[in-house]
């Protein structure tokens, strides 16, 4: 990696061209497959700097490839990372033991890389979010210090015990908005999700006909059913709380989900559930895996060779980064392309930042995000079911930081401000390039060149 730390914002045309080139390089195949989906994605990214940041992880890693990382050594440069750790990628889920837990979510970009990349990406995202809430730089410093202190404290706690794979943020040890979202999740039901997505006709359940749902012809349906059979073979033995029949009731084609998944083919599959009662049916999502942004700058061929395809990589990553991951996480192939398979669970709620406006409300929330981040990093190591990280991550992080704790916090906090400022400038460049039709194959409709 180049020995460079200059992240000064710029309106230089060369930076604008770099932004366009990185986006096109990352997304060209998907843009060619579904230009309309990417036009929508880019319009959403144009809304504000935070939305742009969320949708441009590939640009972040292009910049990380030129940044001298003072917090990288032989071990901490090769740990499991979430890959797109921004402030809105936290929420609840039901783990394999039936607990409602709070933590990091969305593992589409997960890979192996520098542990500091996750922390830098979160820190910059919070600085952008806080700017949108008109919080001052001193407040941002204080809150990020709280996040990083909490992160390091939790890492240190794991070095003193063997509980990293059993520890979780649950209703008994959470406070504030995090506690509220855990409680809200406990009130959700599988039947509620089914009522939103399906209808019952003649005592049989099927997916609702909606504009985004696509009915399959017999040939495509057979292909998806075969993919479901292959998926079942990827589920770890003994990883089931209750047995599901896996009898398919209905299949539909749908689209990618969210800003990060535009253009990715996907299917929903309705299964007979834990028994023949209609209230227990299960919905699976089959979504094409995408190339994770960190992999574009991590060049170790041994890491790439570990994964059969991007669906396999996503499933393995989630199992590594979540202790007691959902028993439905698996993978399959359709037409030689990897798909990740997961339950569309009713027990998933994102942390909502909308009403978090004051520092005294935000500080305890961010402290818990720090603990959640540490838990994610520290479960994906020697104790998990793979061989890519043959050491204890908590010990590697502790040794790397050593007695430089204050320096570590100051460096990442300073980075948050500088990169947030750069992102605001990049957002303007991106919007101007998009409006001017400079993004190949996805130009904004009716645009005229900007002079």
C-alpha positions, -999 to +999 in steps of 0.1 A: +000+000+000+012+035-008+025+055+021+000+083+017-024+100+041-037+129+021-075+127+021-080+165+014-113+172-002-110+184-038-131+196-067-103+185-091-118+170-123-094+141-119-111+132-086-145+133-104-132+110-131-118+086-104-152+085-088-169+076-121-142+051-130-144+033-096-182+030-098-182+018-134-155-007-127-174-021-097-208-022-111-205-024-149-219-060-152-248-052-130-255-019-148-255-037-181-280-063-167-304-038-152-297-001-161-330+010-146-322-004-112-288+014-111-303+046-123-326+044-092-297+034-070-277+064-082-306+088-077-309+076-041-272+081-037-276+116-050-300+125-021-272+135+004-236+127+013-246+099+037-267+082+010-238+085-014-214+071+012-237+041+018-237+032-019-201+038-027-181+013-005-160+005-036-147+042-036-139+040+001-117+009-004-101+025-034-090+053-010-080+028+017-056+012-008-037+045-009-038+052+028-009+043+051-026+022+079-008+026+112-030-001+128-021-029+105+002-058+111+006-094+100-025-104+119-048-074+121-045-070+083-062-104+079-093-106+101-130-110+092-146-076+087-182-067+079-169-046+050-196-019+050-198-009+086-218+023+085-241+037+112-273+022+097-260-014+094-269-023+130-301-040+141-318-070+156-321-106+145-330-140+160-300-162+164-298-199+161-306-203+198-338-184+195-325-152+212-334-118+199-299-102+197-287-068+186-256-064+165-240-058+131-262-068+101-259-070+063-229-092+054-230-087+016-196-069+017-179-091+043-144-103+036-110-105+052-090-073+056-077-046+080-096-044+113-093-007+112-112-005+079-145-013+096-137+012+124-128+039+099-159+033+078-181+035+108-164+066+122-167+085+089-203+074+086-212+087+120-195+120+112-217+123+081-248+114+101-239+138+129-233+166+103-268+160+090-281+164+126-260+197+130-239+183+158-206+201+164-171+187+158-165+185+196-196+164+200-186+141+172-152+137+188-168+128+221-192+103+207-166+086+185-143+084+215-171+067+234-176+042+205-138+034+202-133+032+240-163+008+242-149-013+213-115-016+229-129-024+263-150-052+249-120-066+229-100-065+261-128-083+280-127-111+254-090-116+261-098-124+297-125-150+290-137-175+265-172-160+261-169-142+228-190-168+210-217-167+237-218-130+245-246-110+228-264-078+233-299-088+244-328-073+263-311-079+297-279-059+290-290-031+266-302+004+273-318+033+255-328+031+218-309-003+215-330-018+243-362-003+227-355-020+193-348-053+210-381-051+228-400-040+197-386-071+178-399-095+204-435-083+195-431-093+159-444-126+145-439-148+115-476-146+108-474-108+106-447-111+079-467-138+060-498-115+061-477-087+044-462-109+017-488-137+010-525-145+007-544-176+016-568-190-010-586-223-005-565-231+026-533-227+006-508-199+010-491-182-020-472-150-026-492-118-033-491-106-068-473-072-067-455-051-093-421-061-081-430-098-080-425-119-111-442-152-118-419-178-132-425-201-162-421-239-156-385-241-168-373-212-145-393-226-116-376-260-120-342-243-120-350-225-087-364-257-071-332-275-080-312-246-065-332-250-032-323-287-031-286-278-035-290-251-008-302-277+017-269-296+013-249-265+025-267-262+059-244-273+087-254-305+104-270-301+138-277-264+132-315-266+135-337-256+165-368-271+148-371-290+116-386-274+085-402-296+059-387-276+029-417-285+008-420-255-016-454-239-018-446-210-041-417-192-059-415-157-073-387-136-089-380-103-074-353-076-074-323-067-053-328-051-019-316-017-008-291+007-022-263-019-021-281-046-040-294-029-071-295-051-101-289-083-083-313-111-093-333-126-065-361-151-058-384-156-028-394-192-019-423-200+003-418-232+023-440-254+044-429-245+079-424-263+112-458-280+108-488-279+086-504-249+103-505-220+078-490-196+105-456-214+105-447-211+068-411-198+061-400-174+034-365-179+020-346-152+000-322-164-028-301-134-038-272-133-062-239-127-044-219-097-054-182-090-054-174-075-020-158-041-020-128-050+002-118-078-021-110-052-048-079-041-027-071-074-009-050-093-033-041-125-014-051-153-038-055-178-009-085-158+004-102-157-029-095-194-035-113-203-002-147-194-016-165-213-043-185-182-054-199-150-039-230-167-024-207-191-006-185-163+005-214-143+019-228-173+038-194-183+052-187-147+062-220-143+081-214-176+100-179-164+109-190-129+120-222-140+139-220-165+167-250-188+166-260-175+132-295-182+118-298-219+109-312-209+075-280-193+062-266-212+032-258-209-005-265-223-039-259-218-076-282-208-104-268-208-139-233-212-126-237-180-105-235-181-067-266-171-046-268-165-008-298-180+009-314-167+041-347-165+058-367-134+054-371-131+091-398-111+109-373-107+138-351-081+121-353-044+128-328-018+120-317+008+145-336+039+137-316+071+140-345+094+131-354+104+167-318+102+181-310+139+180-292+148+213-257+138+224-270+123+257-293+100+237-267+091+211-237+084+234-251+052+251-263+039+218-229+044+201-212+027+231-233-004+224-224-002+188-188-003+198-195-035+218-214-050+189-185-043+165-160-059+189-181-089+192-184-093+154-146-090+150-137-114+178-161-143+170-146-146+135-113-162+145-097-195+156-129-205+175-151-204+144-157-230+118-132-221+092-094-218+088-088-184+074-080-167+107-058-191+127-054-169+158-075-151+184-086-117+169-090-101+204-054-109+212-041-096+179-060-063+183-049-059+219-012-065+209-015-041+179-029-012+199-007-019+230-001+013+250-011+035+220-048+036+229-051+074+230-032+076+197-055+050+181-086+069+191-072+103+180-062+089+146-095+073+138-115+103+151-094+126+130-099+104+100-137+105+105-137+143+101-114+144+071-131+116+053-165+129+060-154+162+045-140+145+015-173+125+010-193+157+010-171+170-018-172+137-036-210+137-034-211+170-053-187+156-079-208+125-082-241+144-086-226+167-112-212+137-132-245+119-130-265+149-141-240+155-170-244+120-183-208+111-176-215+076-160-212+052-189-244+032-195-264+048-167-266+085-176-293+105-160-322+107-185-323+139-205-291+153-191-271+180-208-234+185-203-225+209-175-202+237-187 
